């Protein structure tokens, strides 16, 4: 804003915009952990729709001559279908994975003497990214598929030093191109805003382990964030800094090495996809073949072809609450009875973070009710809940009927509940507990079955005539009877801690004065009032004044606030007395 002053007498009017809303971390609705067809291993990635998920992580795959779909994608589809908006996907794999790359040659190159203009690398990892086999007569790639991509360079303009890069689907051909992305008028000049690395992106994320601190973390390299969803610029081998000289002519390459003394125009790539058909090469790594849902009860170390211990890495990465903010987490395929250490790691993670709820599965397919209750008895946490039995759904990618553990579809129930009500409403019952997309439950529970399950902290999935399959319980896995043995109360506390905690973050390093305290109260109190109006609280009280911020507290550089809550309870047990009276008795008003 221009500086204005008054020189002669007059009135100066100015504007001060104080209406900015504090930007808080983006909270993702669901964190989903499991194997996928493609994608970078162990790099949590946000997707905003099911089609976005399919593009990044794939759908079905072939194993043993049959089509299968991982539980991960079944869960993603169900969640988005029930109104979920964001999913943080972490791909778990078995073995070592690498991406594929493609070296795009300059115009004067030959197979015998290749000179690279720049190198592209796939963002996906695995053998499926490699389509470097033969190029067929119709220009299609022998190894091209919907799960990989190919490149093409067009519109090379030597007078301007620009060209266009196309990212095409791996199974197309020149007559029927399927263009996924187009980057127009890019250059090799690092001093220009259209520099190819800046336009497409050149960042890579790798999984690293800190031996001193004992934890996994994501190491980011590269200067420019990735704008492409499929590739990144791995390197620019023939840059053209200051493409035009002071006279306005194309500069001559004065960088020692390749192309030295030649016009910068010689560094540009040639139009087309080269003698390799625009393919990528070098990808490695494939998961163990899928084993099928019905074998879960017989496998104690492996789930969907992945060692259950590999989930520990994902749990470690997702423990960073400053980087990953999510409300709900599921690991469809992990079974407490079979993969106890992996499940326990996510429970511990939820308790330590204190800002998400974990839906876990207790037993494999075709288990007994008693064994399910016994498994639940060994758990004690109000940050996790379990449902039973398994349910049957239609695989979106294969069209087959498949049995899936309850967590696979319960995330969708939570999404629906939050959309029509709020987190502090129970995701259960006939109004909000319907399991969308479910064909049938593994078994139809009787009222006695439901009683035994609920007494054992397991939420029944009931089947009612003319209604369908419904979640009919909302207990956490806490053993002690308290308000926090109910999911709606636990999720209410998670919601309030997230909001109030984010408000408090804005006060760190501020002056410990009445002004700062009132600033906190002015944001927190209206929010709690809105929760109360939306049936989340009976009553509340917030204290942040001189009574709990005494001089000695202030001298310790502390700011203390106390929040008292009376959460609302749900009506889970409705008693109706039908009284039969003799004829002639009058009813009172």
C-alpha positions in Angstrom: 0.0 0.0 0.0 1.3 3.5 -0.9 2.4 5.6 2.0 0.3 8.7 2.4 0.9 11.8 4.6 -0.9 15.0 5.4 1.1 18.1 4.4 -1.6 20.7 4.5 -4.7 20.6 6.8 -7.2 18.0 5.8 -8.6 14.5 6.5 -6.9 11.4 5.5 -9.0 8.2 5.3 -7.2 4.8 5.4 -8.2 1.2 5.3 -6.9 -1.5 7.7 -8.1 -5.0 6.9 -8.4 -6.8 10.2 -10.8 -9.5 8.8 -8.2 -12.1 7.9 -9.2 -15.5 9.1 -6.4 -17.4 10.7 -5.2 -20.2 8.4 -5.3 -23.6 10.2 -3.8 -26.9 9.0 -5.9 -28.7 6.5 -7.7 -31.5 8.3 -8.2 -34.7 6.2 -11.3 -36.7 6.9 -9.8 -40.2 6.7 -6.3 -41.7 6.8 -6.3 -44.9 4.8 -3.3 -47.4 5.1 -2.8 -50.5 3.0 -1.5 -51.9 -0.3 -2.4 -50.3 -3.6 -1.8 -51.2 -7.3 0.6 -48.3 -7.8 1.9 -45.1 -6.2 4.9 -44.2 -4.1 5.4 -46.4 -1.1 5.0 -44.9 2.4 4.5 -41.3 1.2 1.1 -40.1 2.6 -0.8 -38.5 -0.3 -4.1 -36.6 -0.2 -6.8 -37.5 -2.7 -10.0 -35.6 -3.1 -12.2 -38.0 -5.1 -12.4 -41.7 -6.0 -11.2 -40.9 -9.6 -8.3 -39.0 -8.1 -7.5 -42.2 -6.0 -7.6 -44.4 -9.1 -5.3 -42.1 -11.0 -2.7 -42.0 -8.3 -3.0 -45.5 -6.7 -4.8 -47.7 -9.3 -7.8 -50.0 -9.1 -7.9 -53.7 -9.9 -5.0 -56.1 -10.8 -4.6 -59.6 -12.1 -3.2 -62.4 -10.0 -3.4 -66.1 -10.9 -5.4 -65.2 -14.0 -8.2 -63.5 -12.0 -9.1 -59.9 -11.3 -8.8 -58.6 -7.7 -9.1 -55.4 -5.8 -7.3 -54.4 -2.6 -9.4 -53.6 0.4 -7.8 -50.2 0.3 -9.6 -49.1 -2.8 -12.8 -50.7 -1.7 -12.7 -48.5 1.4 -11.8 -45.4 -0.6 -14.8 -45.9 -2.9 -17.2 -46.5 -0.1 -16.0 -43.5 1.8 -16.3 -41.1 -1.1 -19.7 -42.6 -2.0 -21.0 -41.8 1.5 -20.0 -38.1 1.3 -16.3 -38.2 2.4 -14.3 -35.4 0.8 -10.6 -36.1 1.5 -8.5 -39.2 2.1 -4.8 -39.4 3.1 -3.6 -42.6 1.5 -0.4 -44.4 2.6 0.7 -47.2 0.4 2.2 -50.2 2.2 4.4 -52.6 0.1 6.7 -55.6 0.4 10.2 -55.2 -0.9 12.1 -52.4 -2.7 10.5 -50.2 -5.2 11.9 -47.7 -7.7 10.4 -45.3 -10.3 11.0 -45.3 -14.1 12.7 -42.6 -16.1 12.9 -41.4 -19.7 15.8 -39.5 -21.3 14.5 -37.0 -23.8 17.2 -36.4 -26.5 18.2 -33.3 -28.3 17.4 -32.8 -32.0 20.8 -33.9 -33.3 21.1 -37.0 -31.2 21.3 -40.5 -32.5 21.0 -44.0 -31.0 24.7 -44.4 -31.4 25.5 -41.0 -29.9 22.6 -39.9 -27.6 22.6 -36.5 -26.0 20.0 -35.8 -23.4 18.0 -32.6 -23.2 16.3 -33.4 -20.0 15.1 -36.5 -18.0 11.6 -37.2 -16.8 10.9 -39.6 -13.9 7.5 -41.2 -12.9 6.0 -40.3 -9.6 4.7 -43.8 -9.3 7.0 -46.6 -8.2 7.1 -50.2 -9.3 7.6 -52.5 -12.2 4.3 -51.4 -13.7 5.8 -48.0 -14.5 8.3 -49.6 -16.9 6.8 -49.8 -20.5 10.1 -49.9 -22.3 9.3 -53.0 -24.4 8.9 -52.9 -28.1 6.9 -50.3 -30.0 4.2 -51.9 -32.1 3.3 -50.9 -35.6 0.4 -48.7 -34.5 2.8 -46.8 -32.3 1.3 -48.3 -29.1 3.7 -49.7 -26.5 3.8 -53.4 -25.9 4.0 -52.8 -22.2 1.7 -49.8 -22.1 -1.2 -49.9 -19.7 -3.7 -47.7 -17.9 -1.4 -47.9 -14.9 1.6 -46.2 -16.6 2.3 -43.2 -18.8 4.3 -42.2 -21.8 5.7 -38.8 -23.0 5.7 -36.7 -26.1 7.3 -33.4 -27.2 5.5 -31.1 -29.6 5.5 -27.5 -30.9 9.3 -27.1 -30.7 10.0 -23.4 -31.4 13.7 -22.7 -31.8 13.2 -19.0 -32.3 11.6 -18.7 -28.9 13.4 -21.6 -27.2 10.1 -23.3 -26.1 8.3 -26.6 -26.6 5.3 -28.5 -25.3 5.4 -31.7 -23.2 2.5 -34.1 -23.2 1.9 -36.8 -20.6 -0.1 -39.6 -22.3 -1.7 -42.7 -20.9 0.5 -45.7 -21.5 -1.9 -47.8 -23.5 -2.8 -45.2 -26.2 -1.4 -44.8 -29.7 -0.7 -41.9 -32.0 -4.1 -42.2 -33.7 -6.0 -42.4 -30.5 -4.1 -40.3 -28.0 -5.2 -40.1 -24.4 -3.5 -37.0 -23.1 -3.5 -36.8 -19.3 -1.5 -33.5 -19.0 -0.2 -30.8 -21.2 2.6 -28.3 -20.4 2.8 -25.7 -23.1 5.7 -23.3 -23.9 8.2 -24.6 -21.4 11.9 -23.8 -21.8 15.3 -25.0 -20.7 16.2 -21.5 -19.4 16.5 -21.7 -15.6 16.2 -17.9 -15.5 12.7 -17.8 -16.9 9.4 -18.5 -15.2 8.5 -21.1 -17.9 11.6 -23.2 -17.0 10.5 -26.8 -17.4 11.5 -27.9 -13.9 9.5 -25.0 -12.4 6.4 -25.7 -14.6 6.3 -29.5 -14.2 8.1 -29.8 -10.9 11.3 -31.6 -9.8 10.7 -32.6 -6.2 11.2 -36.1 -5.0 10.1 -37.6 -1.7 12.1 -40.5 -0.3 11.6 -42.6 2.9 14.5 -42.1 5.3 15.4 -43.3 8.7 17.0 -41.3 11.5 19.3 -43.7 13.4 19.9 -41.1 16.1 16.2 -40.3 16.8 14.9 -43.7 15.8 12.2 -42.8 13.4 11.1 -42.7 9.8 10.6 -39.4 8.0 10.1 -38.1 4.5 13.1 -36.5 2.9 12.2 -33.9 0.2 14.7 -32.9 -2.5 14.3 -30.6 -5.5 13.5 -26.9 -5.7 10.1 -26.9 -7.4 6.9 -28.5 -6.1 5.4 -31.1 -8.5 2.5 -29.7 -10.6 2.3 -32.9 -12.6 0.4 -35.8 -11.0 2.4 -38.3 -13.0 6.0 -37.2 -13.7 8.7 -34.9 -12.4 11.8 -33.4 -14.1 14.7 -35.5 -12.7 17.4 -33.4 -14.4 17.9 -30.8 -17.1 21.1 -31.9 -18.9 21.3 -29.2 -21.6 20.1 -26.0 -19.9 19.9 -22.7 -21.9 20.5 -19.9 -19.4 19.6 -16.5 -20.9 18.4 -18.0 -24.2 18.6 -14.6 -25.9 21.7 -12.4 -25.8 21.7 -8.7 -25.5 21.3 -8.3 -29.3 18.1 -10.4 -29.1 19.6 -13.3 -30.9 19.8 -16.9 -29.7 22.8 -17.3 -27.4 25.7 -19.7 -28.0 26.3 -22.3 -25.4 29.4 -21.3 -23.4 29.0 -24.0 -20.8 32.0 -26.4 -21.0 31.0 -29.9 -22.0 28.3 -31.1 -24.4 27.1 -28.7 -27.1 29.8 -26.1 -26.2 30.0 -23.4 -28.9 26.7 -24.4 -30.5 23.5 -22.3 -30.6 21.2 -22.9 -27.7 18.6 -24.0 -30.2 20.6 -27.2 -30.5 19.8 -28.0 -26.9 16.0 -28.2 -27.5 14.4 -31.7 -27.7 13.1 -32.9 -31.1 9.4 -33.2 -31.6 7.9 -36.6 -31.2 8.4 -39.4 -28.8 11.8 -40.7 -30.0 12.8 -44.1 -31.1 11.5 -45.5 -27.7 7.9 -44.5 -28.3 7.8 -42.2 -25.3 8.3 -45.0 -22.9 9.8 -45.1 -19.4 12.4 -47.5 -18.2 13.9 -48.8 -14.9 10.9 -49.2 -12.6 11.2 -52.1 -10.2 9.2 -53.7 -7.4 6.0 -55.6 -7.2 3.8 -56.8 -4.3 3.4 -60.4 -3.5 0.3 -61.8 -5.3 -3.0 -61.2 -3.6 -4.2 -64.1 -1.3 -7.9 -63.5 -1.1 -10.1 -62.4 1.8 -11.2 -65.9 2.8 -7.6 -66.8 3.8 -7.3 -64.1 6.4 -8.0 -66.4 9.2 -5.1 -68.7 8.3 -2.4 -66.0 7.8 -0.8 -64.6 11.0 2.1 -62.6 9.5 0.8 -61.5 6.0 -2.3 -59.5 5.0 -3.2 -59.1 1.3 0.3 -60.3 0.4 2.0 -57.7 2.6 3.9 -58.5 5.8 1.9 -57.0 8.6 5.1 -55.7 10.2 5.5 -53.4 7.2 2.6 -51.4 8.5 4.7 -50.3 11.4 6.6 -47.9 9.1 3.4 -46.3 8.0 2.3 -45.9 11.6 5.6 -44.3 12.5 5.3 -41.8 9.6 1.7 -40.9 10.4 2.6 -40.2 14.0 3.8 -36.7 12.9 0.8 -34.6 13.9 2.4 -31.4 12.7 2.6 -32.7 9.1 -0.5 -35.0 8.9 -3.8 -33.9 10.3 -6.7 -36.4 10.1 -9.8 -37.3 12.0 -10.2 -41.0 11.4 -7.9 -43.9 10.5 -8.5 -47.4 9.2 -6.2 -50.2 8.1 -8.5 -52.6 6.3 -6.9 -56.0 6.2 -5.1 -55.7 9.6 -6.7 -58.0 12.1 -6.1 -57.6 15.8 -6.1 -61.4 16.5 -3.7 -62.0 13.7 -1.6 -58.9 13.4 -1.5 -57.7 17.0 1.7 -55.6 16.9 0.7 -53.7 13.9 -2.8 -52.9 15.2 -1.4 -52.0 18.6 1.0 -49.5 16.9 -1.9 -47.6 15.4 -3.8 -47.6 18.8 -0.7 -46.2 20.5 -0.3 -43.7 17.8 -4.0 -42.5 18.3 -3.5 -42.3 22.0 -0.3 -40.3 21.8 -1.5 -37.9 19.1 -4.9 -37.6 20.7 -6.5 -36.2 17.6 -8.0 -39.1 15.6 -10.2 -42.2 16.1 -9.1 -45.6 14.9 -11.6 -48.2 13.6 -10.0 -51.6 13.9 -11.0 -55.2 13.0 -10.8 -57.9 15.6 -11.1 -61.3 13.8 -10.9 -62.8 10.4 -13.7 -64.0 8.2 -15.9 -66.9 9.5 -15.1 -66.3 13.2 -17.3 -67.0 16.2 -19.0 -64.4 18.3 -17.2 -65.6 21.5 -13.8 -65.3 19.9 -14.6 -61.7 18.8 -15.6 -60.7 22.3 -12.6 -62.4 23.8 -10.3 -60.4 21.5 -12.0 -57.2 22.4 -11.5 -58.0 26.1 -7.8 -57.7 25.6 -8.0 -54.1 24.5 -8.5 -51.0 26.6 -8.6 -47.6 24.8 -11.2 -44.9 24.1 -9.3 -43.9 20.9 -10.4 -47.0 19.0 -13.6 -49.0 18.3 -14.5 -52.2 16.6 -17.4 -53.6 14.6 -18.5 -57.1 13.7 -19.3 -59.1 11.6 -17.8 -58.8 8.1 -20.0 -57.6 5.3 -20.4 -58.2 1.6 -20.0 -55.5 -1.1 -19.7 -55.3 -4.8 -16.1 -54.5 -5.9 -16.3 -51.3 -8.0 -13.3 -52.3 -10.1 -14.0 -56.0 -10.7 -17.8 -56.3 -10.4 -17.4 -59.2 -8.0 -19.1 -59.8 -4.7 -16.5 -59.8 -2.0 -16.4 -60.1 1.8 -14.6 -57.3 3.6 -14.0 -56.5 7.3 -16.3 -54.0 8.9 -13.8 -51.1 9.0 -13.7 -51.1 5.2 -17.3 -49.7 5.1 -17.6 -48.1 8.5 -15.5 -45.2 7.5 -18.3 -44.3 5.0 -20.8 -44.4 7.9 -18.7 -41.8 9.8 -18.5 -39.6 6.7 -22.3 -39.7 6.3 -22.9 -39.1 10.0 -20.6 -36.0 10.0 -22.2 -34.6 6.9 -25.8 -34.8 8.1 -25.1 -34.1 11.7 -21.7 -33.6 13.4 -18.8 -35.6 14.9 -20.5 -35.6 18.3 -23.6 -37.5 17.0 -23.5 -41.3 17.2 -22.5 -42.9 13.9 -25.1 -45.6 14.5 -28.8 -46.4 14.4 -31.4 -46.2 11.7 -30.9 -42.5 11.0 -27.2 -42.4 10.5 -25.8 -45.9 10.9 -26.7 -47.5 7.5 -23.8 -49.2 5.7 -24.1 -47.8 2.2 -23.2 -50.2 -0.6 -23.4 -53.3 1.6 -25.3 -56.3 0.2 -25.4 -58.3 3.4 -23.7 -59.0 6.7 -21.7 -62.2 7.2 -24.4 -63.3 9.6 -27.7 -61.9 10.8 -27.4 -61.1 14.5 -30.2 -61.9 16.9 -31.0 -59.5 19.8 -29.1 -61.9 22.1 -26.1 -61.8 19.8 -26.2 -58.0 19.8 -26.5 -57.9 23.6 -23.4 -60.2 24.0 -21.4 -58.2 21.6 -22.3 -54.8 23.1 -21.6 -56.1 26.6 -18.1 -57.1 25.3 -17.4 -53.6 23.8 -18.0 -54.8 20.2 -20.4 -52.7 18.1 -22.9 -55.0 16.3 -23.6 -54.7 12.6 -27.3 -55.6 12.6 -29.6 -56.5 9.8 -33.2 -55.3 10.0 -36.1 -56.2 7.7 -37.0 -53.4 5.3 -34.0 -51.4 6.6 -30.9 -53.3 5.7 -27.4 -53.5 7.3 -26.9 -51.0 10.1 -24.3 -50.2 12.7 -26.1 -50.6 16.0 -23.6 -49.6 18.6 -21.1 -46.9 19.4 -18.8 -48.1 22.1 -15.1 -47.5 22.3 -12.8 -50.3 23.4 -12.4 -48.7 26.9 -13.0 -51.1 29.8 -14.0 -48.5 32.4 -17.5 -47.1 32.3 -17.3 -43.4 31.7 -18.4 -40.8 29.2 -15.4 -41.7 27.0 -16.6 -45.3 26.5 -18.9 -43.8 23.8 -17.6 -42.9 20.3 -19.6 -39.7 20.0 -18.1 -38.3 23.2 -14.5 -39.3 22.2 -15.0 -37.7 18.8 -16.5 -34.6 20.4 -13.3 -34.2 22.5 -11.1 -34.8 19.5 -13.0 -32.0 17.6 -12.8 -29.5 20.5 -9.1 -30.2 21.2 -8.2 -29.8 17.5 -10.1 -26.4 17.3 -9.0 -25.0 20.6 -5.5 -26.3 20.2 -5.2 -24.5 16.9 -6.4 -21.3 18.5 -3.9 -21.6 21.2 -1.1 -22.1 18.7 -1.6 -18.5 17.5 -0.9 -17.3 21.1 2.5 -18.9 21.5 5.2 -16.2 22.0 2.5 -13.6 22.5 2.6 -11.3 25.5 1.0 -13.0 28.6 -1.5 -10.2 29.3 -5.2 -9.7 29.6 -5.4 -8.8 26.0 -4.0 -12.1 24.9 -6.3 -14.1 27.3 -9.3 -12.2 26.0 -8.3 -12.9 22.5 -8.4 -16.6 23.3 -11.7 -16.4 25.0 -13.3 -14.4 22.2 -12.6 -17.3 19.8 -13.1 -20.3 22.0 -16.3 -19.3 23.7 -18.4 -18.6 20.5 -17.3 -22.0 19.1 -18.3 -23.9 22.2 -21.6 -22.0 22.1 -22.2 -23.2 18.6 -21.4 -26.8 19.6 -23.9 -26.5 22.5 -26.5 -25.2 20.1 -25.8 -28.1 17.8 -26.5 -30.6 20.7 -22.9 -31.4 21.4 -22.7 -30.1 25.0 -25.1 -29.6 27.9 -22.9 -26.9 29.4 -19.4 -25.6 29.4 -17.1 -23.1 31.1 -13.8 -21.6 30.0 -11.4 -20.0 32.5 -8.3 -18.1 31.5 -7.8 -15.1 33.8 -5.7 -14.1 36.8 -7.1 -16.9 38.9 -5.2 -19.5 36.9 -2.5 -17.2 35.5 -0.9 -16.1 38.7 2.4 -14.2 38.8 4.4 -17.3 39.4 2.7 -19.0 36.4 3.5 -16.0 34.2 7.1 -16.0 35.4 7.4 -19.6 34.2 6.4 -18.3 30.7 3.1 -20.3 30.9 -0.4 -19.4 29.8 -3.0 -21.6 31.5 -6.6 -22.2 30.4 -9.2 -24.5 31.9 -12.1 -25.8 29.9 -15.0 -27.6 31.7 -17.4 -29.7 29.5 -20.6 -31.6 30.0 -20.9 -33.6 26.8 -24.4 -34.8 25.7 -25.2 -38.5 26.0 -27.1 -40.5 23.4 -30.3 -42.4 24.1 -29.2 -45.9 23.5 -31.7 -47.7 25.9 -35.3 -46.5 25.4 -37.8 -47.9 27.9 -41.5 -47.8 26.9 -44.0 -48.9 29.5 -47.4 -50.1 28.0 -50.0 -50.1 30.9 -53.2 -51.9 30.4 -56.0 -50.3 32.3 -59.6 -51.5 33.1 -62.6 -50.1 31.3 -63.9 -46.9 32.7 -60.6 -45.6 34.0 -60.2 -41.9 33.0 -56.8 -40.6 31.7 -55.4 -37.6 33.3 -54.4 -34.6 31.2 
